[in-house]
Structure formats: structure tokens, C-alpha cells
Amino acid sequence: MGSTVQERGARTGARTASAPRLQHSAPGLQKARQGTAADGAPAAGAIMFSSSRKRRAGNLPAETIDKLEAYLDQHYAYRADVKYRSFCGKIKALFDRADAEAREREQSKEKLLDENYVYGSDPYVHALENFIQRERENIKNSFYNHLLKKIQEKNLDQVEVYKQARIDRKLFSKIRCIPDYIPAKKTVLSLAISMHLSIDETVELLKYCGFSLSETILFDVIISFYISNKHYDIDDINNALFEYTKSTL
């Protein structure tokens, strides 16, 4: 005989109760929705979509966070640029940001000034070689010379400058004594902060090493925020850098 409506309903309910729910059988999906990967690491989209309230869990004062968040909204390219505000734009920002930061890591290291050689017997080539050599001599020590000029302009002591920048004497001696040496970008920024340089002065100092402050690099934008507000406490700056980038000067 055919089963009654009540019996069919009971069997259906039993199957539903015994079937595992999707939210329990897909922990990775649930973790991703909560901003965490299945292995406990931040999910791919969590970095870009985190709110300022999550930042308050860190060591920064709430007032500082509010001001910094507002500054990032206006000056950090991946927040300020309209093309990154849609859902697809935020996904694009993740990839663009990763590319920009990869280039930054490679290009901001310390290095020696590249040699420029021109070979050939043509007199024009020899003239070009002489020109390049003269220009190279002009570049040599230009960073240290400009740094020394700034130190003198502000009536500062060299030893105090590199100590406040948390730079040891050996590194500062390398800057001073090796003509072709280009310090790392973080070193230049530390020196700028220790001398209480303005944004324009900091950009000029960076230029002598071939660096710049980029609106696509979160680290740079945070540095710009503190310098713009004339807040030169390197510990406070490092706290903010670590909270947002997990890196310090």
C-alpha cells in the first residue's frame, strides 16, 4: 500500500536531520567569510576589506587610528582611487598592491652605484665616455654631501643624527666613506625623521638615492602621515608601521 503523507514527511525530515549542513562541512569557506583562511592565516580579501575598528585591537591610540585611517582614505592609492572602490576594483587592488610592493622590496635595498662603461674607438664614443665619467663623479657622494648640508643647516650633530635614526656607526661610516654606496630606503627615511625634515625635504633627500615616497606603498603613506603632522617619534612611527605592514624602519 502507498505510504501516507505523514509517513513520507517523517522520512524526509529524518534525511534532512541526518544530512550534514554546508556551513559545517566547508570550514574553509566559513573561515574565508570571517576573514581567516582555513589554516588560520588572513584570507586573501581580508587585508583590503578590514575595517578601522579591527585596527583598534592594536597598540595605537584610537585618535591616532582615526586620523591615520582618514589620511589613508585620501592618500593611499588603493583606497583613494575610484577605480579600486568597486568589488572588482578591490580584487584588482590586491594584485596591483602585491606587484607594487614586490618591486619596492627589490628596488629599495642598499646597493653600489652601477658602473657605466662605453667601449669603442670612435671619437664621439670617447667623448660620450668622458661625459658619463664626469656625470658619475658628480653623482658620487651626492647623498652624503646633501645629508651633511642638511645637518649643518639645522645645526645638528652627526653622531646624534645617526643615533636618533637607530643607525650604527659602521653603517654611517659606510655612507660617509664609500662614494658609490647607496643606503637602503629605510635608512634614508630614518635619517630624515631624525633630522625632523619636512615632506619636501624628505622627498629631496630620497631623490639623491633614486628613491621616492609612493602613494602605492602603504609603508610610505604612513611615513608621510607622520612627517606631515610633524610627529617624529620613531617608536610611535614604528608601532604604526608594524600594526599596518608588519614591518618597521
Phi, psi and omega in degrees: 000150178293147180285153179283165178300322182295319181294317179297319179297322180295317180295319179298317179297322180296318179296319181296319182293325184277341182285133178292141179282152182300319185294336178271333183273353180232070182298328179298319179295315180296318179298318181297321179295332180270005179086017182226138178283167183299331182269008177097351179279159178301137178290162186302319183273352187294327183296315185281332188258003180294145183266166179294334180296326178293330179295332184294346178287348181278198185264007183270145176298147183301321181296318178297317180298316180299316180292319180293319178298319178295321179294317179296322178299331183265331191242340180276120190307320186282358170248320188282326184287129183302326185293347180258009187269336178284172179300313179295324178297322179291325175294317177298322180299324179301315181287317180297321179295317179298318179296315182297318182287330175294316177296319181298316180299322181285319188272344185264009180284162172290153182196172173258146179300129183295141174286145177237111180243141175234124182251150177148166182254350181295136181300328178293325178293320178297321178297319178295319179298319178295321179296315180298319180296319179296317180294324180294322177296325178293325181287325182306133176062008182297324179295311181296320179299318179291321177300314179298321178299317180294320179298318180290320179301324184263008178054047181256162177261132183303316182298316179295323180298310183285335176290316179293335177278359181063037178251135181279165185297326181297317180292318180295325177295323177297318178299320185282326191256340182257106186304324185270002185280130175246115181291163178294155182301320179298325177296316180296318179295321178298319178294319179299318180292320180294333178268359181059046180285154174282175177300313181298319179293323178294316178299319180295318179297317178298323183301326181292347176250004180082019180252172176206168171267119186255137177284353178264358180248114183303320178305313182294320182293323177293318176301315180300320179301312183291319179294319179299327179267010179053040178252103190249018177286111187294332178291317177297319180296316180295324177299314180294317179300319181290321180298322185264329187236354184058030178219160179224173178293000000 
